[in-house]
Amino acid sequence: MKNISIIGGGIGGMMSALLLSVKGFNVTLFEKEAALGGRLAFHHHGDAKIDKGPTIVLLPDMLKAILKEAGVHENDYELIECDPLYDIHFADGTTYTKYRDKDKQMAEISRVFPGEETGFKQFMADMTYRFNEGKPRFLEQSFLTRWQTIQPATLNSLRKLKAFRSVSKQLQTYFTDDRLKTAYALQTLYIGGNPFATPGIYSLVSYSEHEHGIYYVKGGYASLIDVLERAMDKQGVRIVKKANVEEVVIEAGKASYIKYNGTLEQTDAVVLNGDFPIAEKLVRQQGRQYQPSSGCMLLYAGIKGSYVEKKIHQFYMGENFERNMNQIFKEQRIPEDPSYYVFNPSIVDATLAPEGESVLYVLIPVPSGDTIDWKKEKDRLAEQVLSRMEKQGFTDLKERLNWLDIRTPEEAKMEGLYAGGSFGIAPTLFQSGPFRPQFQPYPELKNVFAVGASVHPGGGVPIVMQGAKLLADGIEKMVHGKDEIKHGTDESL
């Protein structure tokens, strides 16, 4: 049995711990905070709570399958399907509702965007083909060698997936109305990408919403943390909280010790689960410069009563979406007319707030990095968005506020997110698929591994889980196949 140390108790670290434990490895999970979860956590205010980060559950079948493989029973959590999926509200007063059911969606397109039906049918047909092409090639395999990256099969798949064309450019081949293009481009913001620059492969996100549905975890997405921690306890994973890991000691080309809280502990392998551009500094100086994802300003609010007439998920678009994106990603400034997302979970989950109250979460995409003075700007931006919300159906919102807490990219950066970006490194072409850091990121360090939103296959909770599966399967293959890692504490593992 080999001893594997995982640094970071986010979703990638926890899932790696469970999957490796199931495969028979001895696992220790080190977490610098007093609680596990990373960006999958709750924001608490008094007796109320709301998800701090991720809210929309995509790829539910993938999530359930990986949890089952990790020893988590389906009865340990509950997924609630969101149907309709959500509303998109445009500045001209148009509202477009997305449905999983394709017949309902066709009827909605006929109602709001007559003449676009053929384009939608073609979009769904093409994306079905590309999903079936891309899933085994880019979600279910890693690219650990240069040959795997540049081999003709990989490059041919990228071509088939239109990876060399932006999401926005790709959507022009299906839709003529700019609002409908926006409705199928905005999903790149789920992973912090600019739809006018993000590769066309990420159009699969908006397709997946129709094909696989979107869900809510009863009790909040972050309620999975307790489920996973109980599973780790049951499987004998050792969890060390408040563990400030200062260094991974490298000797003779391999990781041999973890130094935390001033103590050295021997290890046979290390998994880095912090945001990779920051976490890798534990083993070496950052060699590659990465482009961060966008940041978010988040409003967490307690409300008198609830907005039962509003759906659980909804998007409010500014007048000019392209200008909005340019201001965030190119000009690195707060958009003049921001688009935003509202999460209204209390309409399906009464456990989040005291009786007679509800909680809201508002996400405003903003630049990452250090260009904004958030102490100066956050209250102004919050006021601007709250005023718009009142005009867009959240009646008397400011009067009904019991409390309001604000989180900016500055707090995200302090918590260990690269450049304050909320979604790992940006999903650009040369930071995606074979060009993204892999689960074995360093050819010269055979027993150092990585997992998380900045590591292939990318961001989003189910996708990070899939990255943990790639890692665990890869380590098992290396050990038992005597491929790269061999048995024995005097070898790599």
C-alpha positions in Angstrom: 0.0 0.0 0.0 1.3 3.4 -0.9 0.9 6.7 1.0 -0.4 9.6 -1.1 -0.6 13.1 0.3 -3.2 15.5 -1.2 -2.7 19.2 -0.6 -6.0 21.0 -0.7 -9.5 19.9 0.3 -11.6 21.3 -2.5 -13.8 19.1 -4.6 -10.8 17.9 -6.6 -8.9 16.9 -3.5 -11.8 15.2 -1.8 -12.8 13.2 -4.9 -9.2 12.2 -5.5 -8.9 11.1 -1.9 -12.1 8.9 -2.2 -11.2 7.4 -5.6 -7.6 6.6 -4.6 -8.8 5.2 -1.3 -11.3 2.9 -3.1 -8.3 1.7 -5.1 -6.4 0.7 -2.0 -4.1 3.6 -1.5 -3.4 5.2 1.9 -4.5 8.8 1.6 -3.9 11.9 3.8 -5.7 15.1 2.8 -4.2 18.4 4.0 -6.5 21.4 4.1 -5.3 24.9 5.3 -8.7 26.0 6.4 -10.8 24.7 9.4 -13.3 23.2 6.9 -13.1 21.3 3.6 -14.7 22.4 0.4 -12.6 25.2 -1.2 -14.8 27.2 -3.5 -17.6 24.7 -3.0 -18.8 26.1 0.3 -21.6 28.0 2.0 -21.8 31.7 2.8 -23.4 31.9 6.2 -25.1 34.9 7.7 -26.9 34.3 11.0 -29.3 31.4 10.6 -29.3 31.7 6.8 -26.9 30.1 4.3 -26.4 30.1 0.5 -23.9 28.5 -1.8 -20.8 30.6 -1.9 -19.6 29.5 -5.4 -21.1 26.9 -7.8 -24.8 26.7 -8.0 -25.8 25.1 -11.3 -25.4 21.3 -11.5 -24.5 20.2 -15.0 -23.8 16.7 -16.4 -25.8 15.0 -13.6 -25.2 11.5 -14.9 -21.4 12.1 -14.8 -21.6 13.5 -11.3 -23.7 10.5 -10.0 -21.5 7.9 -11.7 -18.3 9.3 -10.3 -19.8 9.7 -6.8 -20.9 6.1 -7.0 -17.4 4.9 -8.0 -16.1 6.9 -5.1 -18.3 5.0 -2.6 -21.0 7.6 -2.2 -24.6 6.2 -2.4 -27.3 8.0 -4.4 -29.4 8.1 -1.3 -26.8 10.3 0.5 -27.8 13.4 -1.6 -30.8 14.6 -3.6 -30.8 16.2 -7.0 -33.8 18.4 -8.0 -34.3 18.9 -11.7 -34.8 22.5 -12.8 -37.6 22.6 -15.4 -37.7 25.1 -17.0 -34.0 25.4 -17.0 -33.9 29.2 -16.6 -35.0 32.6 -18.0 -32.9 35.0 -20.0 -34.0 38.6 -19.7 -32.8 41.0 -22.4 -32.5 44.8 -22.2 -35.4 45.3 -24.7 -37.8 43.5 -22.4 -37.7 40.2 -24.2 -37.6 37.1 -22.0 -36.5 33.7 -23.5 -37.0 30.6 -21.4 -34.7 27.6 -21.9 -36.3 24.1 -21.5 -34.7 20.6 -21.5 -37.7 19.3 -23.5 -36.8 19.9 -27.2 -40.5 20.3 -28.3 -41.1 23.0 -25.6 -37.9 24.7 -26.7 -38.9 24.7 -30.4 -42.3 26.3 -29.3 -40.4 28.9 -27.3 -38.1 29.7 -30.2 -41.2 30.1 -32.5 -42.7 32.4 -30.0 -39.7 34.6 -29.3 -37.5 34.2 -32.3 -39.7 33.0 -35.2 -37.7 31.8 -38.2 -34.8 30.5 -36.1 -36.2 27.0 -35.7 -34.1 25.3 -38.4 -30.9 26.8 -37.0 -31.7 25.4 -33.5 -32.4 21.9 -34.9 -29.1 22.0 -36.8 -27.3 23.3 -33.6 -28.6 20.4 -31.6 -27.7 17.9 -34.3 -24.2 19.2 -34.7 -23.6 19.4 -31.0 -24.8 15.8 -30.5 -22.1 14.7 -32.9 -19.4 16.9 -31.3 -20.3 15.8 -27.8 -19.9 12.2 -28.8 -16.6 13.0 -30.5 -15.3 15.2 -27.7 -16.3 13.3 -24.6 -14.0 10.3 -25.1 -11.3 12.4 -26.6 -11.1 15.3 -24.2 -13.1 14.4 -21.1 -12.0 10.8 -20.7 -8.3 10.9 -21.5 -5.3 12.8 -20.5 -2.4 14.2 -22.6 0.7 13.3 -20.6 3.2 13.4 -23.5 4.0 15.9 -26.3 3.1 13.2 -28.8 -0.4 12.8 -27.3 -0.9 16.5 -27.7 0.2 16.9 -31.3 -0.7 13.5 -32.8 -3.0 13.7 -35.8 -6.0 12.1 -34.0 -6.0 14.9 -31.4 -5.6 17.7 -33.9 -8.3 16.2 -36.1 -10.7 16.0 -33.2 -10.0 19.7 -32.4 -10.8 20.5 -36.0 -14.1 18.5 -35.9 -15.1 20.3 -32.7 -14.4 23.7 -34.3 -12.0 24.5 -31.6 -10.2 27.0 -33.8 -13.3 29.2 -34.0 -14.8 31.1 -31.1 -18.1 30.2 -29.6 -19.6 33.4 -30.8 -18.3 32.9 -34.3 -19.6 29.4 -34.4 -23.1 30.5 -33.3 -23.3 32.8 -36.2 -23.7 29.8 -38.5 -26.9 28.8 -36.7 -28.7 31.9 -35.5 -29.3 35.3 -37.0 -30.8 37.2 -34.0 -28.1 38.6 -31.8 -30.2 37.9 -28.7 -30.4 34.2 -29.5 -26.6 34.1 -30.2 -26.2 35.6 -26.7 -28.5 33.0 -25.2 -26.2 30.2 -26.4 -22.9 32.0 -25.8 -23.3 33.2 -22.2 -22.6 29.8 -20.8 -18.9 30.2 -21.3 -19.1 32.6 -18.3 -19.8 29.5 -16.2 -16.1 28.8 -16.6 -14.9 32.3 -16.7 -14.4 32.5 -20.5 -15.1 35.3 -23.0 -17.5 33.8 -25.6 -16.0 36.0 -28.3 -12.6 34.3 -27.7 -13.4 31.0 -26.1 -13.0 28.0 -28.4 -16.1 26.6 -30.1 -15.7 23.3 -28.2 -17.3 25.1 -25.2 -20.6 25.5 -27.2 -21.2 22.0 -25.8 -22.0 23.6 -22.4 -25.2 25.2 -23.7 -26.0 22.0 -25.6 -25.6 19.9 -22.5 -28.2 21.9 -20.6 -30.8 20.8 -23.1 -29.5 17.2 -23.5 -28.7 16.4 -19.9 -30.7 19.0 -17.9 -29.6 21.2 -15.1 -30.2 20.4 -11.4 -30.0 21.7 -7.9 -28.6 19.8 -4.9 -31.1 19.8 -2.1 -29.6 21.7 0.8 -27.3 23.6 -1.6 -24.4 22.4 -3.8 -22.0 22.7 -0.8 -24.1 20.2 1.1 -22.0 17.6 -0.8 -19.1 18.5 1.4 -20.5 16.7 4.5 -21.5 13.8 2.3 -17.9 13.5 1.0 -16.3 14.0 4.4 -18.5 11.2 5.9 -17.5 8.9 3.0 -13.8 9.7 3.6 -14.1 9.0 7.3 -15.8 5.6 6.4 -13.0 4.7 4.0 -10.2 5.6 6.4 -8.9 8.7 4.6 -6.8 10.8 7.1 -7.9 14.4 7.1 -5.7 17.1 8.5 -7.4 20.5 8.8 -5.7 23.8 9.6 -2.6 22.4 7.9 -0.5 25.2 6.4 1.6 23.3 3.8 4.8 25.3 3.4 6.7 23.1 1.0 6.9 19.9 -0.9 10.4 18.6 -0.3 12.0 17.3 -3.6 14.9 14.9 -3.3 16.6 13.0 -6.1 13.9 14.0 -8.6 10.9 13.1 -6.5 8.6 14.4 -3.8 9.6 12.8 -0.5 8.2 15.0 2.3 5.3 17.4 3.1 6.3 20.3 5.3 3.2 21.6 7.1 2.8 23.6 10.4 6.6 23.3 10.8 6.5 19.5 10.7 8.0 17.2 8.1 5.9 14.1 7.0 7.2 11.5 4.6 5.1 10.7 1.6 5.3 8.5 -1.5 3.4 10.8 -3.8 1.8 14.3 -3.8 -1.4 15.6 -5.4 -1.7 19.4 -5.7 -5.3 20.5 -5.4 -4.9 24.3 -4.9 -5.5 26.6 -7.9 -2.6 25.1 -10.0 -0.6 28.3 -10.9 -0.4 29.0 -7.2 -0.2 25.4 -5.8 2.7 24.5 -8.1 4.9 27.0 -6.2 5.1 24.4 -3.5 7.3 22.3 -5.7 8.9 24.8 -8.0 8.7 28.3 -9.3 5.9 28.9 -11.8 7.4 28.2 -15.2 4.5 29.1 -17.4 2.4 32.2 -17.3 -1.3 31.6 -17.4 -4.3 33.8 -18.4 -6.8 33.8 -15.5 -10.5 33.4 -15.9 -12.8 36.3 -15.3 -13.6 37.4 -11.8 -17.0 37.8 -10.1 -18.5 40.2 -7.7 -21.0 38.3 -5.7 -23.9 39.6 -3.7 -25.4 37.3 -1.0 -28.7 38.6 0.4 -31.3 37.7 3.0 -34.8 38.7 1.9 -38.1 39.2 3.7 -40.5 36.8 2.1 -39.5 35.3 -1.2 -39.8 35.9 -4.9 -41.9 32.9 -5.8 -42.7 34.3 -9.2 -39.0 34.1 -10.2 -37.3 30.9 -11.3 -34.4 29.4 -9.4 -31.9 30.5 -12.1 -32.1 33.5 -14.4 -29.9 35.8 -16.4 -30.2 39.6 -17.0 -28.4 40.9 -20.0 -27.1 44.3 -20.6 -27.9 46.2 -23.8 -24.7 45.3 -25.7 -23.3 41.9 -24.6 -20.2 42.2 -26.8 -19.3 45.6 -25.4 -19.9 44.1 -21.9 -17.5 41.3 -22.6 -14.9 43.6 -24.1 -14.9 45.8 -21.1 -14.3 42.8 -18.8 -11.8 40.8 -20.8 -10.0 43.4 -22.9 -10.3 46.8 -21.2 -10.1 45.2 -17.7 -12.8 47.5 -16.3 -16.2 47.2 -14.7 -18.8 47.1 -17.4 -20.9 50.2 -17.7 -24.1 48.2 -18.2 -23.4 44.9 -16.5 -25.0 41.6 -17.2 -25.7 39.4 -14.1 -27.1 36.1 -12.9 -29.6 35.6 -10.0 -29.8 32.4 -8.0 -33.1 32.1 -6.1 -32.9 28.7 -4.4 -35.4 29.3 -1.6 -38.4 28.7 -4.0 -37.4 25.0 -4.0 -35.5 24.7 -0.7 -36.9 26.1 2.6 -33.9 24.9 4.6 -31.7 27.8 3.6 -33.3 30.6 5.6 -35.5 31.1 8.7 -39.3 30.8 8.2 -40.8 33.7 6.2 -37.4 34.6 4.7 -35.4 33.6 1.7 -31.9 34.0 0.2 -30.6 35.4 -3.1 -27.2 35.2 -4.8 -26.3 37.6 -7.5 -23.2 37.1 -9.7 -21.8 39.9 -11.8 -18.9 39.0 -14.2 -16.0 41.5 -13.7 -12.3 41.5 -14.5 -9.9 39.4 -12.5 -6.5 40.9 -11.6 -5.6 44.1 -9.8 -7.0 46.8 -12.1 -10.1 47.6 -9.9 -10.1 49.3 -6.5 -12.8 47.1 -5.0 -13.0 49.0 -1.8 -14.0 52.0 -3.8 -16.2 50.3 -6.4 -18.1 47.4 -4.8 -20.8 49.5 -3.1 -21.5 51.5 -6.2 -21.7 48.4 -8.4 -24.0 46.7 -5.9 -26.3 49.7 -5.8 -26.4 49.8 -9.6 -27.4 46.1 -9.9 -29.9 46.2 -7.0 -31.6 49.2 -8.6 -31.8 47.4 -11.9 -33.2 44.3 -10.2 -36.0 46.3 -8.7 -36.9 47.5 -12.2 -36.8 43.9 -13.6 -39.3 42.3 -11.3 -37.7 42.1 -7.8 -40.2 44.5 -6.4 -39.1 46.6 -3.4 -35.9 44.6 -3.2 -33.9 47.1 -1.2 -36.7 47.5 1.4 -37.0 43.8 1.7 -33.2 43.2 2.4 -32.5 41.8 5.8 -28.8 41.7 5.1 -26.4 42.0 2.1 -22.8 40.7 2.0 -20.4 41.4 -0.9 -17.5 39.3 -2.2 -15.1 40.6 -4.8 -12.1 39.2 -6.7 -9.9 40.7 -4.0 -11.3 38.3 -1.4 -11.1 35.5 -4.0 -7.4 36.2 -4.5 -6.8 36.3 -0.8 -8.4 32.9 -0.5 -6.0 31.4 -3.0 -7.7 31.8 -6.4 -5.2 32.7 -9.2 -5.4 36.5 -9.9 -8.8 36.5 -8.2 -10.3 34.6 -11.1 -13.3 32.5 -10.0 -12.9 29.6 -12.4 -9.3 28.6 -12.6 -7.3 29.5 -15.6 -9.2 30.9 -18.6 -10.6 28.4 -21.2 -8.6 29.8 -24.1 -7.5 27.5 -26.9 -4.0 27.1 -25.6 -5.2 26.5 -22.1 -7.7 23.8 -23.0 -7.6 20.0 -23.6 -4.0 18.9 -24.5 -2.7 22.4 -23.8 -3.9 22.6 -20.2 -1.9 21.3 -17.2 -2.4 17.6 -16.9 -2.8 15.3 -13.8 0.9 14.5 -14.1 2.2 18.0 -14.9 6.0 17.5 -14.7 7.8 14.8 -16.7 10.8 15.2 -14.4 8.7 14.7 -11.2 7.0 11.3 -11.6 5.3 11.3 -8.2 3.8 14.8 -8.3 0.3 15.1 -9.6 -2.4 17.8 -9.9 -6.2 18.1 -9.9 -8.7 21.0 -9.9 -10.3 23.6 -12.0 -7.1 24.8 -13.6 -6.1 21.2 -14.6 -7.4 19.2 -17.5 -10.3 18.6 -18.3 -11.2 22.0 -16.6 -13.6 23.8 -14.4 -17.1 23.1 -13.1 -17.8 20.6 -10.3 -18.6 17.5 -12.4 -15.6 18.2 -14.7 -13.2 18.6 -11.8 -14.6 15.3 -10.5 -13.8 13.8 -13.9 -10.3 15.2 -13.5 -10.0 13.4 -10.2 -11.1 10.2 -11.9 -8.5 10.6 -14.6 -5.9 11.1 -11.9 -6.9 8.1 -9.7 -7.2 5.8 -12.8 -3.8 7.1 -14.1 -2.0 6.5 -10.8 -3.5 3.0 -10.5 -2.4 2.2 -14.0 1.1 3.5 -13.4 1.5 1.5 -10.2 -0.1 -1.8 -11.2 1.1 -1.5 -14.8 4.6 -0.6 -13.7 4.4 2.1 -16.3 5.8 5.3 -14.9 5.4 4.7 -11.2 6.7 1.4 -9.6 6.0 -0.3 -6.3 8.3 0.3 -3.4 9.0 3.3 -1.3 12.5 3.5 -2.9 10.8 4.1 -6.3 8.6 6.9 -7.4 5.7 5.7 -5.3 
